[in-house]
Structure formats: C-alpha cells, structure tokens
C-alpha cells in the first residue's frame, strides 16, 4: 500500500516538473541571506529550533509562547520515541550567533496522525506538525508572532524563510517560489529547501504582513530542480491546540518545571530533515 502511494507521489511530481518553467530552477531560486540587522526586521519570529545532540530545524512563533515546527523534529519515527522537550531550545531571529531571544521548551505536542506507525508517507507529510510551548513567552514587541491562513491556490507565489545546512548561522529568505500542486491538504512547492529547513514557514506575501500558509516537511531534487512538500496548516493546528489545552499527547520536559500556561481561545492561529545523521528520507 505504501509503495503504491509512493509511486503515485513520484508520478505526480514528475508530471508537474515537466510543466515547470525553466526560470524557476534551483539556480534561480533567489535565496537571500539576511545578514544585516535591518534585513531581519519583521522576521524575528522565525527562529532555529536546536535539539541537543541531534541538530536543528526551523520554527516560527504563532503566539508569544507557542512555536510551530515540523513534527519529526520532536518525534523519532524510526524508534517510535518522542524527544524530551527540555533538550530543545528556540532561538528567535538567530543571526551569526546572536538571537533576539532564546527560550527553553517546557511542553510539546506532535499530531497523533504523524506519530501513528501505520501512517502512509503522504499522511506523515500532511500531519508533520508540532507545537512547542516555551518555558517563558517572548514579548511580541521583540518578535511579533505570525498568523496562519489556508494555502493559496495552484500557481500562486509564496515565500520561505528558513535555516538549513550550509546556511545555519542566519535566516535565508526566498522571496518567490510557487505552489505546484495542492490537494487533500498536501502541497508541493518549488521552494529551495534542504536539511534543517524542516519546520520553515511558507508565507503568503500578498497582504500588509506575511501570513503562514504552509510549513516545510520534506524536500528533494528531481531533474535538477528543487521540490518541497508541506501541508495545509489550519485543520492540523486546530487539533494540536485542542491537544495542548486538554493535555492529551503532550510531552512534558523532564528537565524544566512546567509553568502551566493554558493557551487562550484568542491565541493567534496566528524536510528536509535534521542536519545530523538523518535516519530516513
């Protein structure tokens, strides 16, 4: 069953890539390193999620005490075990060793459809989300959280802000990539991602302020061109917030005393794998 699903995904990818304009090749991806402090203004809520002894992912604030990242950053499907949130640190707006704020993680929740060992590869991508609850909030004046909206239609331009292998010291901003396909809450993008980009927010830039519309789960290369896979966030995020409120499936830090901060109803709803020794595709 899983092999059939994988074959269908590959066939879909190759069919779409055949229609992909040459000017959107990886060589023209438009990745820009946000080196200067002025270039990082407005992106402070995007940060690096460091996991002790494992590597890092990308992540983004959706509330002053909540970080959205990829589920596989907190759950090792190869062993079926969750990582202790106390070994995780969120470094907001990290740039050349300096972050606008650093926080430890007290609690985390990964979507149960991702952790289910019977889930297909497509289901894993569709539900590859986790919420990290910080031990202490980061003031919005320091790093303003982003809101979340549904994925735009096929052909629409989006942007990605991420850390990744070889560019882990500062954020990189790809101002323009495209939605190749979006169906069944699964999205294929032309965005340039690699190890460490997991959990990177995909933004719709058409409004007054960027809005999160997807998150990078995995990526690869087909025929010399980058492809990335993400999900439609709102329905999965709703499940995660219910779980966090109820305590169902929540992973508590073994190292940090839990400061019980129940998410309010008005909280903003608002891969590429680990850099070190990925255990699977």
C-alpha positions as CSV (number, residue, x, y, z in Angstrom):
1,X,0.0,0.0,0.0
2,X,2.7,2.5,1.0
3,X,4.7,1.5,-2.1
4,X,1.7,2.3,-4.3
5,X,1.3,5.7,-2.6
6,X,4.9,6.5,-3.1
7,X,4.8,5.6,-6.8
8,X,1.7,7.9,-7.2
9,X,3.6,10.7,-5.5
10,X,6.6,10.3,-7.7
11,X,4.5,10.1,-10.8
12,X,2.7,13.3,-9.8
13,X,5.9,15.1,-9.1
14,X,7.4,14.1,-12.4
15,X,4.3,15.2,-14.3
16,X,4.3,18.6,-12.6
17,X,8.0,19.1,-13.1
18,X,7.6,18.5,-16.8
19,X,5.3,21.6,-16.8
20,X,7.7,23.6,-14.5
21,X,9.1,26.7,-16.2
22,X,12.9,26.6,-16.6
23,X,13.3,30.1,-15.0
24,X,12.2,28.6,-11.7
25,X,15.2,26.3,-11.5
26,X,17.1,25.9,-8.2
27,X,19.9,28.0,-9.7
28,X,17.5,30.9,-9.9
29,X,15.8,30.3,-6.5
30,X,16.5,33.8,-5.3
31,X,17.6,32.8,-1.8
32,X,19.0,35.8,0.1
33,X,20.9,35.6,3.4
34,X,19.5,38.1,5.9
35,X,22.9,39.3,7.1
36,X,22.2,42.8,8.2
37,X,20.1,43.6,11.2
38,X,17.9,45.8,9.1
39,X,17.3,42.9,6.7
40,X,15.9,40.8,9.5
41,X,13.4,43.3,10.7
42,X,9.9,41.7,10.7
43,X,11.3,38.2,10.6
44,X,12.3,38.0,14.3
45,X,9.6,35.4,15.0
46,X,11.3,32.9,12.7
47,X,14.0,31.1,14.6
48,X,16.2,28.0,14.8
49,X,14.9,25.0,16.8
50,X,18.0,23.4,18.3
51,X,17.8,19.8,19.6
52,X,20.7,18.8,21.8
53,X,22.8,16.1,20.2
54,X,20.6,15.9,17.1
55,X,20.9,19.1,15.0
56,X,18.2,21.7,14.2
57,X,15.0,22.5,12.5
58,X,13.4,25.8,11.7
59,X,10.4,27.1,13.6
60,X,8.1,30.2,13.9
61,X,6.1,31.9,16.7
62,X,2.4,31.7,16.3
63,X,1.8,33.2,19.8
64,X,4.2,34.7,22.3
65,X,4.7,31.3,24.0
66,X,4.0,28.9,21.1
67,X,6.3,27.8,18.3
68,X,5.2,25.8,15.3
69,X,7.7,23.4,13.8
70,X,7.8,20.1,12.0
71,X,6.6,17.0,14.0
72,X,9.6,14.9,13.0
73,X,11.8,17.4,14.9
74,X,10.3,16.1,18.1
75,X,9.5,12.5,17.3
76,X,11.8,9.8,16.0
77,X,9.6,7.5,13.9
78,X,12.5,5.1,13.5
79,X,12.4,4.3,17.2
80,X,8.8,5.4,17.9
81,X,10.1,7.7,20.7
82,X,9.5,11.3,21.5
83,X,12.4,13.6,22.3
84,X,12.4,15.4,25.7
85,X,11.3,19.0,25.1
86,X,13.8,20.0,27.7
87,X,16.6,19.3,25.2
88,X,15.1,21.8,22.8
89,X,15.8,25.5,22.5
90,X,14.1,28.1,20.3
91,X,16.5,30.9,19.1
92,X,14.3,33.6,17.6
93,X,15.8,35.6,14.8
94,X,19.2,34.0,15.2
95,X,21.9,35.8,13.2
96,X,25.6,35.0,13.4
97,X,25.5,33.7,17.0
98,X,23.1,36.3,18.3
99,X,19.3,35.8,18.8
100,X,16.7,38.4,19.6
101,X,15.5,35.9,22.3
102,X,16.3,32.4,23.4
103,X,13.8,30.2,25.2
104,X,13.8,26.6,26.5
105,X,10.8,24.4,25.7
106,X,8.6,23.2,28.6
107,X,6.0,21.2,26.7
108,X,5.3,19.9,23.2
109,X,2.7,18.1,21.2
110,X,3.0,16.3,17.9
111,X,0.0,15.4,15.8
112,X,-1.1,11.8,16.5
113,X,-1.6,11.0,12.8
114,X,2.1,11.7,12.3
115,X,3.3,9.6,15.2
116,X,1.0,6.6,14.2
117,X,3.4,4.0,12.9
118,X,0.8,2.8,10.4
119,X,0.6,6.2,8.7
120,X,1.5,6.3,5.0
121,X,4.2,8.7,3.7
122,X,1.7,11.2,2.4
123,X,-0.2,11.1,5.8
124,X,3.1,11.7,7.5
125,X,3.7,14.9,5.5
126,X,0.1,16.1,5.8
127,X,0.3,15.9,9.7
128,X,4.0,16.7,10.2
129,X,3.4,19.5,12.7
130,X,4.2,20.1,16.3
131,X,3.6,22.9,18.8
132,X,6.4,23.8,21.3
133,X,5.3,25.7,24.4
134,X,8.1,27.9,25.6
135,X,9.1,28.0,29.3
136,X,8.7,31.8,29.1
137,X,6.9,33.9,26.5
138,X,8.8,36.1,24.1
139,X,7.3,39.6,24.1
140,X,5.5,40.5,20.8
141,X,7.5,43.7,20.8
142,X,10.6,41.6,20.5
143,X,9.3,39.0,18.0
144,X,5.8,39.5,16.7
145,X,4.0,36.2,16.0
146,X,2.6,35.4,12.6
147,X,-1.0,34.4,11.8
148,X,-1.9,31.3,9.9
149,X,-4.2,31.0,6.9
150,X,-5.2,28.3,4.4
151,X,-2.9,27.5,1.5
152,X,-3.4,29.6,-1.6
153,X,-4.3,28.1,-5.0
154,X,-2.0,26.3,-7.5
155,X,0.3,28.7,-9.3
156,X,0.3,31.3,-6.6
157,X,3.6,32.8,-5.4
158,X,4.7,32.1,-1.9
159,X,7.9,32.8,0.1
160,X,10.0,30.7,2.5
161,X,12.2,31.9,5.4
162,X,14.5,29.2,6.8
163,X,17.7,27.9,8.3
164,X,19.4,25.0,6.6
165,X,22.6,23.0,6.2
166,X,25.3,25.3,4.9
167,X,23.2,28.4,5.9
168,X,22.5,27.7,9.6
169,X,24.0,30.9,11.0
170,X,21.4,33.2,9.7
171,X,18.0,33.2,8.0
172,X,17.6,32.9,4.3
173,X,14.6,34.4,2.5
174,X,13.4,33.0,-0.8
175,X,11.1,35.8,-1.9
176,X,9.4,33.8,-4.6
177,X,8.6,30.2,-5.2
178,X,5.4,28.7,-6.5
179,X,2.6,26.3,-5.5
180,X,3.0,23.4,-7.9
181,X,0.1,21.4,-6.6
182,X,-2.3,21.4,-3.6
183,X,-4.8,18.6,-2.9
184,X,-6.0,16.6,0.1
185,X,-4.3,19.1,2.4
186,X,-0.9,18.2,0.9
187,X,1.1,20.8,-1.0
188,X,4.0,20.6,-3.5
189,X,6.2,23.7,-3.9
190,X,9.2,24.9,-6.0
191,X,10.9,26.2,-2.8
192,X,14.6,25.7,-2.3
193,X,15.0,23.6,0.9
194,X,17.4,21.1,2.4
195,X,18.3,19.5,5.7
196,X,17.4,21.9,8.5
197,X,14.6,23.6,6.6
198,X,12.0,21.3,8.2
199,X,9.6,23.5,10.1
200,X,10.3,26.5,8.0
201,X,7.2,28.7,7.4
202,X,5.8,29.2,3.9
203,X,4.4,32.7,3.6
204,X,1.7,34.4,1.5
205,X,3.2,37.9,1.0
206,X,0.2,39.5,-0.7
207,X,-1.2,41.3,2.3
208,X,0.1,44.1,4.6
209,X,2.0,41.5,6.6
210,X,3.2,38.0,5.7
211,X,0.9,35.1,6.7
212,X,1.9,31.5,7.3
213,X,0.1,29.2,4.7
214,X,2.2,26.1,5.0
215,X,5.3,24.6,6.6
216,X,8.1,22.6,5.1
217,X,8.0,18.9,5.9
218,X,10.5,17.5,3.4
219,X,12.2,18.2,0.2
220,X,14.3,16.8,-2.6
221,X,15.5,17.2,-6.1
222,X,14.0,16.0,-9.3
223,X,15.7,16.5,-12.7
224,X,18.0,19.1,-11.2
225,X,15.2,21.1,-9.7
226,X,14.2,21.6,-6.1
227,X,10.8,20.4,-4.8
228,X,9.4,20.8,-1.3
229,X,6.4,19.3,0.4
230,X,4.2,20.8,3.0
231,X,0.7,20.8,4.4
232,X,-2.4,22.9,4.8
233,X,-1.9,24.1,8.4
234,X,-5.3,25.3,9.8
235,X,-7.0,21.9,10.4
236,X,-3.9,20.2,11.8
237,X,-3.1,23.2,14.0
238,X,-6.7,23.2,15.4
239,X,-6.1,19.5,16.5
240,X,-2.8,20.4,18.1
241,X,-4.3,23.3,20.1
242,X,-7.1,21.1,21.4
243,X,-4.5,18.5,22.5
244,X,-2.3,21.2,24.2
245,X,-5.4,22.5,26.1
246,X,-6.5,19.1,27.2
247,X,-3.1,17.7,27.9
248,X,-3.7,14.7,25.6
249,X,-0.5,13.5,24.0
250,X,1.5,16.4,25.5
251,X,5.2,15.7,26.1
252,X,6.4,17.3,29.3
253,X,10.0,18.3,29.8
254,X,11.9,16.1,32.2
255,X,14.3,19.0,32.8
256,X,12.2,22.1,33.1
257,X,9.5,22.7,35.8
258,X,6.3,23.1,33.8
259,X,4.8,26.6,34.1
260,X,1.2,25.9,33.3
261,X,0.1,28.5,30.7
262,X,-3.0,27.2,29.1
263,X,-3.4,28.7,25.6
264,X,-6.2,31.2,25.5
265,X,-9.0,30.8,23.0
266,X,-7.9,34.0,21.3
267,X,-4.3,32.9,20.7
268,X,-3.3,33.8,17.2
269,X,-3.7,30.8,14.9
270,X,-1.9,33.1,14.4
271,X,12.0,18.1,5.2
272,X,14.3,18.3,4.8
273,X,15.2,16.5,8.0
274,X,17.7,17.1,10.7
275,X,21.2,18.2,9.6
276,X,22.9,15.5,11.6
277,X,22.6,11.9,10.5
278,X,19.0,11.8,9.2
279,X,17.6,8.3,9.7
280,X,15.2,8.3,6.8
281,X,14.2,10.2,3.7
